[in-house]
Amino acid sequence: MHLARNLLLIAVTLVFPVASLAQNKASASAVPLDAQRLQSIDSYVTGEMARYRIPGLAVGIYSRGTVLLAKGYGQANVELDVPVKPETLFQSGSIGKQFVSAAIMMLVEEGKLSLDDSLAKYFPDAPETWKPILIKNLLSHTSGLSEYESRDRTGSTGPFYLRLDFTEDELVTKIEALPIEWAPGEKWAYRNTNYVLLGVIIHKVTGKPYADFLNERIFKPSGMTATRLISDRAIVSNRAAGYEIGADGQLNNQAWVSPTFNSTADGALYFNVLDLAKWDRALYGTQLLKQSSLDLIWTVYRLNDDKPNPGGYGFGWEIGQQNNRKRIEHDGAWQGFTSDISRYPDDNLTVVVLTNLDSGHSNPRLIAHVIAGIVDPPLLPAKLIAIPDTDPEIATTLAKVLDKVATGEDMRSQASTTFAAMITPAAAKQAQQILAKLWPGGTLTLVKRISPPNAAGQITSIFRLSKSDEAIMVIFSLAPDGKVSAIRFLPDREYE
């Protein structure tokens, strides 16, 4: 969402020993990555790190859990000039949800809970509105529960102020006080609240904190010896530092949060690209879960109207396609870290990208998708090049919006109610700084336009805004009533 053009010197560390994917996807054998592909991966990754100003990044490429490439780029710790290695630990963000999903399915297989259990069974003091909410609604983000991790709720005056500690019971009580947004199963929306509650349920059912259960039942059996719960106090070997780019364009250390919010089940783990290869291997077999459970996890959950949810979400995973090839993935962001795991099961290929830069300034999912295409060319995403604009009025509307943003004029009257609420003075100032070198006088070039399914007429356009040697991507969404429903500024990029 922010623009920064300062070039960061990128150091590349040693490649971990390995082999690569055979291009015949019917074969599970692996052959060494050829020099051309290795060079292409290096060139692309280092270029993206410079573009986004990512301090450090790790790449893992696997074929059915066999490490094809595990490599570190840049700095794990800028202050100490420590390079990223394959062993470097990054924070998981929401990739951690897939381990919680697996743990819940283990308990289902053992008959210790049911996907159709009501939350009232585990939270007897919860409001009546919780009774229709089922375990499967939490797993699929169809519960209707509100997001606890919104800016207003996690700020200094909010009930979930991130710098305060709460017991598990206190946290649940606060969640029980949140409003219900819709009937369970009626709609889909990603809510971290759902997985916080799943972690509590694991604790209630097993008598063990969810992270202890994950360690006992998933990490140890899979040989994931480095994966663990976040702890600021513990001495943790190979731990990377997390970073954020501030409104002034300067690199800062990650913001501090209390131990409570570094221990919830919505994504608070340390892991590295070596351990994630072991996780990938386990997912190709049935040592952890029955195939029927894995199939359910990787099936898009259907809403009450029997239509697949618009997020393409299963249980802790997103299911979709890349160039008509199946892709199962999830990304994550937390405390100055971002992550992505993209699995292509029909191609025996998985790509993991871990960074130590905040989500507003890094895009590990895009990097993972392009790396997959470098390894297996039919997967390569399309390039973002100029396309004919059949609705030039959208660009005209965007230009008027940019005029207001650039001059600091209030544009909330043109925005949807939801988007207007997000336009804080700080956000407006930041956007004004981003546009300083580009508008007015810049050129808007349409590179993509989509009308997302189930988006009720919303149109999203992606423009490249350029002026001289500066450029950014502008993602601009209009609601059916013509109101602006989203505008995001991202670093310029070559691929979708």
C-alpha positions in Angstrom: 0.0 0.0 0.0 3.0 2.3 0.3 5.6 3.4 -2.2 9.3 3.3 -1.4 12.0 3.6 -4.0 15.2 3.4 -2.0 17.4 0.5 -3.1 18.4 -1.9 -0.5 21.6 -3.9 -0.9 20.7 -7.6 -1.1 23.1 -10.3 0.2 22.5 -13.8 -1.1 23.5 -16.8 1.1 24.4 -20.3 0.2 21.9 -22.6 -1.5 20.8 -25.6 0.6 21.7 -29.0 -1.0 19.2 -30.2 -3.5 17.4 -31.4 -6.4 14.5 -30.2 -8.6 11.2 -31.1 -10.1 11.0 -33.2 -13.1 9.0 -31.4 -15.7 6.8 -34.5 -16.4 4.2 -34.0 -13.7 3.2 -37.7 -13.7 6.7 -38.4 -12.3 7.5 -37.9 -8.6 11.2 -38.1 -9.3 13.4 -35.0 -8.8 16.3 -33.9 -10.9 18.7 -31.0 -10.2 17.4 -27.5 -11.1 19.4 -26.4 -14.1 21.6 -23.3 -14.0 19.3 -21.2 -16.1 16.3 -21.7 -13.7 18.5 -21.1 -10.6 19.8 -17.9 -12.2 16.2 -16.8 -13.2 15.0 -17.4 -9.6 17.8 -15.4 -8.2 17.3 -12.6 -10.6 13.6 -12.4 -10.0 13.8 -12.6 -6.2 16.5 -10.0 -5.8 14.7 -7.7 -8.2 11.5 -8.0 -6.2 13.3 -7.5 -2.9 14.8 -4.3 -4.3 11.4 -3.2 -5.6 9.7 -3.7 -2.3 12.7 -2.9 -0.1 12.4 -6.3 1.6 15.3 -6.7 4.1 15.3 -10.6 4.1 13.6 -13.4 2.3 13.7 -17.2 2.2 12.5 -19.4 -0.6 11.6 -23.1 -0.3 10.8 -25.2 -3.4 9.7 -28.8 -2.9 8.5 -31.8 -4.8 6.3 -33.9 -2.6 8.3 -32.8 0.4 11.7 -33.3 -1.2 13.7 -30.1 -0.9 14.4 -28.8 -4.4 15.7 -25.4 -3.2 16.1 -23.8 0.1 17.8 -20.4 0.0 18.1 -17.3 2.0 18.4 -13.7 0.5 19.2 -10.5 2.3 19.3 -9.8 6.0 17.6 -11.6 8.8 18.7 -8.8 11.1 19.6 -5.4 9.6 21.2 -4.0 12.7 23.6 -6.9 13.1 24.0 -7.6 9.4 23.0 -11.2 9.8 22.2 -13.0 6.5 19.1 -15.1 5.9 19.9 -18.8 5.8 17.6 -21.8 5.1 17.5 -22.3 8.9 16.3 -18.7 9.6 13.0 -18.6 11.5 10.3 -16.3 10.3 6.8 -15.6 11.8 4.0 -17.6 10.2 1.2 -15.1 10.3 -2.0 -16.9 9.1 -0.2 -19.8 7.5 -0.5 -21.1 11.1 -4.2 -21.6 10.6 -3.6 -24.7 8.5 -2.0 -26.5 11.4 -4.9 -25.6 13.6 -7.3 -27.0 10.9 -5.3 -30.2 10.8 -5.5 -30.5 14.6 -9.2 -30.1 14.6 -9.6 -32.8 12.0 -7.4 -35.1 14.2 -9.9 -34.6 17.0 -12.8 -35.2 14.6 -11.2 -38.5 13.5 -10.8 -39.5 17.1 -14.4 -38.8 17.9 -13.5 -36.1 20.4 -15.5 -33.4 18.6 -17.7 -33.1 15.5 -17.7 -30.5 12.8 -21.4 -30.1 13.5 -20.9 -29.3 17.2 -22.4 -26.0 18.3 -20.1 -23.4 19.9 -22.5 -23.5 22.8 -21.1 -26.9 23.7 -17.7 -25.4 24.4 -18.7 -21.9 25.4 -21.8 -22.3 27.7 -21.8 -18.7 28.7 -21.8 -17.3 25.2 -24.9 -15.4 23.9 -27.8 -17.3 22.3 -26.7 -16.1 18.9 -23.7 -18.5 19.1 -25.8 -21.6 19.3 -26.3 -22.0 15.5 -22.5 -21.5 14.9 -20.8 -24.8 14.2 -17.2 -25.8 14.3 -17.1 -26.1 10.5 -18.3 -22.4 10.4 -15.2 -21.4 12.3 -12.9 -23.4 10.1 -14.4 -22.0 6.9 -14.8 -18.3 8.0 -18.6 -18.5 7.6 -19.5 -18.0 11.3 -20.7 -14.4 11.1 -18.5 -13.5 14.0 -17.0 -10.0 13.9 -13.2 -9.4 13.4 -11.5 -8.8 16.7 -8.3 -7.6 15.0 -9.8 -4.4 13.5 -7.9 -1.2 14.0 -10.5 0.3 16.3 -10.6 -2.8 18.5 -6.9 -3.4 18.8 -6.0 0.3 19.3 -5.2 1.8 22.7 -8.9 2.4 23.5 -10.2 -0.8 22.1 -11.1 -4.0 23.9 -8.3 -6.0 22.3 -5.5 -3.4 22.8 -2.5 -5.3 21.5 -0.2 -4.1 24.2 -2.2 -5.6 27.0 -2.2 -9.2 28.3 -5.4 -11.2 28.8 -6.1 -14.7 30.0 -7.7 -17.1 27.6 -11.0 -16.7 29.5 -10.8 -12.9 29.4 -10.1 -13.1 25.6 -13.2 -15.3 25.1 -15.4 -13.0 27.1 -14.4 -10.1 25.0 -15.1 -12.1 21.8 -18.5 -13.1 23.2 -19.3 -9.4 23.4 -18.7 -8.8 19.7 -21.7 -8.4 17.4 -22.8 -11.2 15.0 -22.7 -9.9 11.5 -24.8 -12.5 9.7 -26.3 -15.9 10.2 -23.8 -18.7 10.2 -23.2 -20.1 6.7 -25.0 -17.2 5.0 -21.9 -15.4 3.9 -18.1 -15.7 3.9 -15.6 -13.2 5.3 -12.1 -13.9 6.6 -12.1 -13.4 10.4 -9.1 -14.1 12.7 -11.7 -14.4 15.5 -12.7 -17.9 14.2 -9.3 -19.4 14.7 -8.7 -17.8 18.0 -11.8 -19.8 19.2 -10.6 -23.0 17.5 -7.4 -22.8 19.5 -9.4 -22.4 22.7 -11.6 -25.4 21.7 -8.5 -27.5 21.2 -7.4 -26.6 24.7 -10.8 -27.4 26.2 -11.0 -30.8 24.4 -7.4 -32.0 25.0 -6.5 -30.2 28.2 -3.4 -28.8 26.5 -2.8 -25.4 25.0 -3.2 -25.6 21.3 0.5 -25.0 20.6 1.5 -27.9 22.8 -1.0 -30.1 21.0 0.4 -29.0 17.6 3.9 -29.8 18.8 3.0 -33.2 20.1 0.8 -34.4 17.3 2.1 -32.5 14.2 5.5 -30.9 14.6 7.4 -33.7 16.3 5.9 -36.6 14.3 6.8 -34.7 11.1 10.3 -33.9 12.2 9.6 -30.1 12.3 12.1 -29.5 15.1 12.4 -25.7 14.6 8.7 -24.8 14.5 7.3 -23.4 17.7 5.1 -20.8 19.3 6.4 -17.2 19.2 8.1 -16.0 22.3 9.9 -12.7 22.7 11.6 -13.8 26.0 12.9 -17.2 24.9 16.3 -17.6 23.3 15.5 -18.8 19.9 18.3 -19.8 17.5 18.2 -18.4 14.0 15.3 -16.0 14.7 14.8 -13.2 12.1 13.8 -9.7 13.1 10.6 -8.2 11.7 10.5 -4.8 10.0 8.0 -2.2 8.9 8.3 0.8 6.6 6.9 3.9 8.3 5.0 6.8 6.7 8.3 8.6 6.4 9.7 5.8 4.3 12.1 4.6 6.9 12.7 1.0 8.0 11.6 0.4 11.5 11.6 -2.6 13.9 8.3 -4.5 14.2 5.8 -3.1 16.6 5.6 -4.8 20.0 2.5 -6.7 21.0 1.8 -8.5 24.3 2.4 -12.2 24.8 -1.3 -12.8 24.5 -1.4 -11.8 20.9 1.7 -13.8 20.1 0.1 -17.0 21.3 -3.4 -17.1 19.7 -4.3 -19.8 17.2 -4.9 -17.4 14.3 -1.2 -17.4 13.4 1.6 -17.0 15.9 4.3 -19.5 15.1 8.0 -19.5 14.1 9.1 -21.8 11.2 11.6 -22.0 8.4 11.7 -23.3 4.8 13.3 -26.5 5.9 10.5 -27.4 8.4 7.9 -26.5 5.8 9.3 -29.1 3.4 8.6 -31.7 6.1 5.0 -30.3 6.5 4.6 -30.5 2.7 5.8 -34.1 2.7 3.3 -35.0 5.5 0.4 -33.6 3.4 1.1 -36.0 0.6 0.6 -39.0 2.9 -1.7 -40.1 5.6 0.6 -40.2 8.6 -1.2 -37.3 10.2 -4.7 -37.4 8.7 -6.9 -39.7 6.7 -7.2 -38.9 3.0 -10.9 -38.2 3.6 -10.0 -35.5 6.1 -7.4 -33.9 3.8 -9.9 -33.9 0.9 -12.4 -32.1 3.1 -9.8 -29.5 4.2 -9.1 -28.8 0.5 -12.7 -28.6 -0.6 -14.2 -25.1 -1.0 -16.9 -24.8 1.7 -20.4 -24.3 0.5 -22.7 -21.6 1.9 -26.3 -22.2 3.0 -27.4 -21.7 -0.6 -25.1 -24.5 -1.7 -22.9 -22.2 -3.6 -19.1 -22.3 -3.0 -18.0 -19.4 -0.8 -16.5 -16.5 -2.8 -13.2 -16.7 -0.9 -12.5 -20.2 -2.4 -11.8 -21.2 1.2 -11.8 -24.7 2.7 -10.6 -25.4 6.2 -7.4 -23.3 6.7 -6.6 -23.2 3.0 -7.6 -21.4 -0.1 -8.4 -23.5 -3.2 -8.1 -22.1 -6.7 -6.2 -22.3 -9.9 -3.2 -20.9 -11.6 -3.3 -21.1 -15.4 -6.0 -23.8 -15.1 -3.7 -25.9 -12.7 -5.0 -26.6 -9.2 -3.4 -24.4 -6.5 -3.9 -24.8 -2.7 -2.4 -21.9 -0.7 -2.5 -19.6 2.2 -0.6 -16.4 3.1 0.1 -14.7 6.3 1.2 -11.4 7.9 2.1 -10.4 11.4 4.5 -8.2 13.2 6.6 -7.1 10.3 6.6 -10.6 8.6 4.8 -11.9 5.6 4.6 -15.5 4.2 3.0 -17.6 1.5 2.8 -21.3 0.8 1.5 -22.3 -2.6 1.0 -26.0 -3.4 0.4 -27.4 -6.9 -0.6 -31.0 -6.0 -1.1 -32.1 -9.6 2.4 -30.9 -10.4 4.1 -32.3 -7.3 5.3 -28.7 -6.6 5.2 -26.4 -3.6 6.7 -23.0 -3.3 7.2 -21.1 0.0 8.2 -17.5 0.4 8.9 -16.0 3.8 9.9 -12.3 4.3 10.6 -10.0 7.3 8.7 -7.0 6.0 5.2 -5.8 6.8 2.2 -6.7 4.5 1.8 -3.2 3.3 5.1 -3.3 1.5 5.7 -7.0 0.5 3.9 -9.5 -1.6 5.2 -13.0 -1.0 2.2 -14.6 -2.7 3.0 -13.0 -6.0 6.7 -13.9 -5.6 5.7 -17.6 -4.9 3.4 -17.7 -8.0 6.1 -16.4 -10.3 8.8 -18.8 -8.9 6.4 -21.7 -9.5 6.2 -20.5 -13.1 10.0 -20.3 -13.4 10.3 -23.9 -12.2 7.3 -25.1 -14.3 6.7 -22.6 -17.2 2.9 -23.5 -17.7 2.3 -22.0 -14.3 3.9 -18.6 -15.1 1.4 -15.8 -14.3 0.5 -13.3 -17.1 2.4 -10.1 -17.3 0.6 -6.8 -16.5 0.8 -5.0 -19.8 -1.5 -2.3 -21.3 -4.9 -3.5 -22.4 -7.7 -1.6 -24.2 -9.9 0.4 -21.9 -13.5 -0.2 -22.9 -14.8 1.9 -20.0 -12.7 5.1 -19.9 -15.0 6.8 -17.5 -13.5 4.6 -14.7 -10.1 6.2 -15.4 -11.7 9.6 -15.4 -13.3 9.0 -12.0 -10.0 7.7 -10.6 -8.2 10.8 -11.9 -10.6 13.0 -10.0 -10.1 10.9 -6.9 -6.3 11.2 -7.2 -6.7 15.0 -7.5 -8.3 15.1 -4.1 -5.9 12.6 -2.5 -2.9 14.6 -3.9 -4.1 17.9 -2.5 -5.3 16.4 0.8 -8.9 17.1 0.1 -11.5 14.9 1.9 -12.8 12.3 -0.6 -15.0 10.4 1.9 -18.2 11.6 0.3 -17.3 9.7 -2.9 -16.5 6.5 -0.9 -18.7 3.6 0.3 -19.5 3.6 3.9 -17.1 0.8 4.7 -14.2 2.4 2.8 -14.9 5.9 4.1 -14.5 4.5 7.7 -11.0 3.4 6.7 -9.8 6.8 5.5 -8.2 8.1 8.6 -6.1 11.3 8.6 -3.0 9.2 8.9 -4.0 7.0 5.9 -4.9 10.1 3.8 -1.6 11.7 4.6 0.3 8.5 3.7 -1.5 8.3 0.4 -0.7 11.9 -0.3 3.0 11.2 0.3 2.9 8.2 -2.1 1.4 10.4 -4.9 3.8 13.2 -4.4 6.1 12.3 -7.3 3.4 10.9 -9.5 0.3 13.1 -9.5 -0.7 15.4 -11.0 1.0 14.8 -14.3 1.2 11.1 -14.2 -0.2 8.6 -16.8 -2.8 6.0 -15.9 -2.6 2.8 -18.0 -5.1 0.0 -17.5 -3.5 -3.4 -17.1 -6.4 -5.5 -15.8 -10.1 -5.2 -15.1 -12.3 -7.8 -13.3 -15.8 -8.1 -11.9 -15.3 -10.6 -9.1 -18.0 -13.4 -8.9 -20.5 -12.8 -6.2 -19.3 -9.2 -5.9 -22.8 -7.8 -6.7 -21.7 -5.6 -9.6 -18.4 -4.3 -8.2 -15.8 -3.5 -10.8 -12.1 -3.6 -9.9 -9.5 -2.0 -12.2 -5.7 -2.2 -12.0 -3.8 0.8 -13.4 -0.1 1.5 -13.7 0.4 5.1 -12.7 3.7 6.3 -14.1 5.7 9.6 -14.4 9.3 9.8 -15.6 11.0 6.8 -14.0 8.6 6.4 -11.2 5.6 4.0 -11.2 3.2 2.3 -8.9 0.1 0.0 -9.3 -3.3 1.5 -8.4 -6.0 -1.0 -7.5 -9.4 0.9 -7.8 -12.8 -0.6 -7.1 -16.2 0.9 -7.7 -19.4 -0.3 -6.2 -22.6 -0.5 -8.4 -23.7 2.9 -7.1 -20.5 4.5 -8.4 -19.0 4.9 -4.9 -15.3 4.1 -4.4 -15.2 0.9 -2.5 -11.4 0.5 -2.4 -8.2 2.2 -3.6 -4.8 0.7 -2.9 -1.3 1.8 -3.9 1.2 -1.0 -4.5 4.8 -1.1 -5.9 5.0 -1.5 -9.6 5.2 -5.1 -10.7 5.7 -7.1 -13.8 3.3 -10.0 -13.2 -0.3 -10.4 -12.0 
